[in-house]
Amino acid sequence: MIGVTYHSHACFTISTDNVKILTDPFITGNPLAKIKSEDLKPDVILVSHGHPDHVGDTVEIAKANNSLVIAPFELIVYLQRAGVNPEKCHPMHIGGSFQFEWGKVKLTPATHGSAYVTENETIYTGNPCGFLISLEGKNIYFAGDTGIFYDMKLLGEMYKIDLALLPIGDNFTMGIEDAVKACELLKAEVAIPMHYDTFDVIKKDPNDFVEMLEKTHSYTKGVVVNFEETYILQ
């Protein structure tokens, strides 16, 4: 059994009896976050790209919990320089996969950008990515921040995707219509919307995504997971 807890934006905890995986932990400064960064105790942190609203509290959480951090190579270099223990970093890159003791992770493309941007500097952090996470015989696709791209069809052909975590906020990523089309390409059994409402420019109703899926797909079920609620993937 796999539990998928939504903390808002693109931050999820994916839990089994053997591992807790945290994605893009933007908690501090997130107006929708109902928890504090110190409440999160992950074994593994996946970071999809270098934008501050996705790197978030990675450094602090990783240091507090001795978490393994997995990200594209250039982003790992930045995180090491920011204070993450190099011995707890696992750099990867697009198309590569690695079998860990607790499961397998594959980096997938994402059509987006990746730089850590502050008022004073912009730090290059490589290419953005998504993650295909294989646990307990299930495949979970965390799309990261991305627009729709046709190679999603290839992912759907090569892997049986049990759960897709897809952005719907538009403006910076896919909107609802494109996310619904992405489900058609991926052939995912279940899709949970993410990356909406955090900022005014990405205000969307996730129920609109579910309703559109119901009208257009017989194979993908849309599920809205409220903040700090858990979806059980069996």
C-alpha positions as CSV (number, residue, x, y, z in Angstrom):
1,M,0.0,0.0,0.0
2,I,1.2,3.5,-0.9
3,G,0.0,6.7,0.7
4,V,0.3,9.9,-1.3
5,T,-0.2,13.0,0.9
6,Y,-0.6,16.4,-0.8
7,H,1.0,19.3,1.1
8,S,0.1,21.9,-1.7
9,H,1.9,23.3,-4.8
10,A,4.1,20.4,-6.1
11,C,4.9,19.0,-2.6
12,F,3.8,15.5,-1.9
13,T,4.9,12.8,0.6
14,I,4.8,9.3,-1.0
15,S,5.0,6.7,1.7
16,T,5.3,2.9,2.0
17,D,6.3,0.8,4.9
18,N,9.9,1.1,3.8
19,V,10.4,4.7,2.6
20,K,9.0,8.3,2.8
21,I,9.7,10.3,-0.4
22,L,9.1,14.1,-0.4
23,T,8.8,16.0,-3.7
24,D,9.7,19.7,-4.3
25,P,9.3,20.8,-0.6
26,F,8.1,24.4,-0.9
27,I,6.7,25.0,2.6
28,T,8.3,28.2,4.0
29,G,6.7,31.2,2.2
30,N,4.0,29.0,0.7
31,P,0.7,30.7,1.5
32,L,-1.2,27.4,1.3
33,A,1.1,25.2,3.4
34,K,-0.7,23.9,6.6
35,I,2.5,22.3,8.0
36,K,6.0,23.5,8.9
37,S,9.1,22.2,7.3
38,E,10.2,20.6,10.5
39,D,7.1,18.5,10.5
40,L,8.3,16.6,7.4
41,K,10.6,13.6,8.1
42,P,11.5,12.2,4.6
43,D,14.0,9.5,3.9
44,V,14.3,10.8,0.3
45,I,13.7,14.2,-1.3
46,L,13.2,14.5,-5.1
47,V,13.7,18.0,-6.5
48,S,12.6,18.6,-10.1
49,H,14.2,21.9,-10.9
50,G,15.9,24.9,-9.4
51,H,13.1,27.5,-9.0
52,P,12.8,28.7,-5.4
53,D,9.2,27.5,-5.1
54,H,10.4,23.9,-5.8
55,V,13.8,23.8,-4.1
56,G,11.9,25.3,-1.2
57,D,13.1,23.9,2.2
58,T,15.2,21.1,0.7
59,V,18.4,22.1,2.4
60,E,17.0,22.5,5.8
61,I,14.9,19.3,5.7
62,A,17.7,17.2,4.2
63,K,20.1,18.4,6.9
64,A,17.6,17.8,9.8
65,N,16.7,14.3,8.6
66,N,19.8,13.1,6.9
67,S,17.7,12.6,3.8
68,L,18.9,11.4,0.5
69,V,18.4,14.1,-2.2
70,I,17.9,13.1,-5.8
71,A,17.9,15.8,-8.6
72,P,19.5,16.6,-11.9
73,F,23.3,16.9,-11.7
74,E,23.6,20.7,-11.9
75,L,20.9,21.2,-9.3
76,I,22.7,18.7,-7.0
77,V,25.9,20.7,-7.3
78,Y,23.9,23.9,-6.2
79,L,22.3,22.0,-3.3
80,Q,25.7,20.7,-2.1
81,R,27.1,24.2,-2.2
82,A,24.0,25.4,-0.3
83,G,24.7,22.9,2.5
84,V,23.4,19.5,1.7
85,N,25.8,16.7,2.7
86,P,27.5,15.5,-0.6
87,E,27.4,11.9,0.7
88,K,23.6,12.2,0.8
89,C,23.2,13.5,-2.8
90,H,22.4,11.3,-5.8
91,P,22.8,13.2,-9.1
92,M,20.9,12.0,-12.1
93,H,19.9,13.3,-15.5
94,I,17.1,13.0,-18.1
95,G,16.5,9.5,-19.3
96,G,18.6,7.9,-16.6
97,S,17.2,5.6,-14.0
98,F,18.6,4.0,-10.8
99,Q,17.5,1.1,-8.6
100,F,17.6,2.0,-5.0
101,E,16.9,-0.4,-2.1
102,W,13.4,1.0,-1.7
103,G,12.5,1.4,-5.3
104,K,13.5,2.7,-8.8
105,V,13.6,6.3,-10.0
106,K,13.8,7.5,-13.6
107,L,14.2,11.1,-14.7
108,T,11.8,12.2,-17.4
109,P,11.8,15.4,-19.5
110,A,9.9,18.5,-18.5
111,T,9.3,21.5,-20.7
112,H,10.2,24.3,-18.3
113,G,13.1,26.3,-16.9
114,S,15.5,25.7,-14.1
115,A,17.5,28.4,-12.2
116,Y,17.6,29.5,-8.6
117,V,16.6,33.2,-8.9
118,T,16.9,35.7,-6.0
119,E,16.9,39.5,-6.0
120,N,20.7,39.5,-6.3
121,E,21.5,36.6,-8.6
122,T,20.4,33.9,-10.9
123,I,22.1,30.5,-10.5
124,Y,22.0,28.0,-13.4
125,T,20.7,24.6,-12.2
126,G,20.5,22.6,-15.3
127,N,17.5,21.1,-17.0
128,P,14.1,20.6,-15.3
129,C,12.8,17.1,-15.0
130,G,9.9,14.9,-13.9
131,F,10.2,11.6,-12.0
132,L,8.9,8.1,-12.7
133,I,8.9,6.4,-9.3
134,S,8.5,2.6,-9.1
135,L,7.4,1.3,-5.7
136,E,5.7,-1.8,-4.5
137,G,4.9,-2.8,-8.1
138,K,3.3,0.6,-8.9
139,N,4.5,3.4,-11.2
140,I,3.9,7.0,-10.1
141,Y,4.6,9.8,-12.5
142,F,5.4,13.1,-10.9
143,A,5.5,15.5,-13.9
144,G,7.1,18.4,-12.2
145,D,6.6,21.8,-13.7
146,T,5.9,21.2,-17.4
147,G,3.9,22.0,-20.4
148,I,2.4,19.1,-22.4
149,F,4.8,17.3,-24.7
150,Y,4.2,14.4,-27.1
151,D,6.8,12.1,-25.5
152,M,4.3,11.6,-22.7
153,K,2.8,9.1,-25.1
154,L,6.0,7.2,-25.1
155,L,6.0,7.1,-21.3
156,G,2.5,5.7,-21.4
157,E,3.5,3.0,-23.9
158,M,6.6,2.0,-22.1
159,Y,5.3,2.0,-18.5
160,K,2.0,1.2,-16.9
161,I,1.3,4.4,-15.0
162,D,-0.8,3.8,-12.0
163,L,-0.8,7.4,-10.8
164,A,0.1,10.7,-12.5
165,L,0.7,13.9,-10.5
166,L,0.0,16.7,-13.0
167,P,0.2,20.5,-12.9
168,I,-3.0,22.3,-13.9
169,G,-2.3,25.9,-12.9
170,D,-1.6,27.2,-16.4
171,N,0.6,30.3,-17.0
172,F,3.9,28.6,-15.9
173,T,2.8,25.0,-16.7
174,M,0.0,23.0,-18.3
175,G,-3.5,24.3,-17.8
176,I,-6.5,22.0,-17.2
177,E,-7.2,21.3,-20.9
178,D,-3.6,20.3,-21.6
179,A,-3.4,18.2,-18.4
180,V,-6.5,16.3,-19.6
181,K,-4.8,15.7,-23.0
182,A,-1.7,14.6,-21.1
183,C,-3.8,11.9,-19.4
184,E,-4.8,10.7,-22.9
185,L,-1.1,10.4,-23.8
186,L,0.0,8.8,-20.6
187,K,-2.9,6.4,-20.2
188,A,-2.7,6.9,-16.5
189,E,-5.2,5.0,-14.3
190,V,-5.5,7.9,-11.8
191,A,-4.5,11.5,-12.0
192,I,-4.2,14.0,-9.1
193,P,-3.9,17.7,-10.0
194,M,-1.2,19.9,-8.5
195,H,0.5,23.3,-8.8
196,Y,-2.6,25.4,-8.6
197,D,-4.0,28.3,-6.3
198,T,-0.6,29.0,-4.7
199,F,-0.4,32.4,-6.5
200,D,-3.2,34.5,-8.1
201,V,-1.8,33.8,-11.6
202,I,-2.4,30.0,-11.2
203,K,-5.8,30.1,-9.6
204,K,-7.7,27.1,-10.9
205,D,-10.5,24.8,-9.6
206,P,-9.2,21.2,-9.5
207,N,-12.7,19.9,-9.7
208,D,-12.9,21.3,-13.2
209,F,-10.0,19.0,-14.2
210,V,-11.8,16.0,-12.7
211,E,-15.1,16.9,-14.5
212,M,-13.3,17.3,-17.8
213,L,-11.6,14.0,-17.4
214,E,-15.0,12.3,-16.7
215,K,-16.3,13.7,-19.9
216,T,-13.4,12.8,-22.1
217,H,-11.7,9.7,-20.7
218,S,-12.8,6.2,-19.9
219,Y,-9.4,5.1,-18.6
220,T,-8.2,7.9,-16.3
221,K,-9.9,8.8,-13.1
222,G,-9.3,12.3,-11.7
223,V,-9.0,12.6,-7.9
224,V,-8.8,15.9,-6.0
225,V,-6.6,15.5,-2.9
226,N,-7.1,18.3,-0.4
227,F,-4.1,19.8,1.4
228,E,-2.8,17.4,4.1
229,E,-5.1,14.6,2.9
230,T,-3.8,11.2,1.7
231,Y,-4.7,9.2,-1.3
232,I,-4.2,5.5,-0.9
233,L,-2.8,3.7,-4.0
234,Q,-3.4,0.0,-3.7
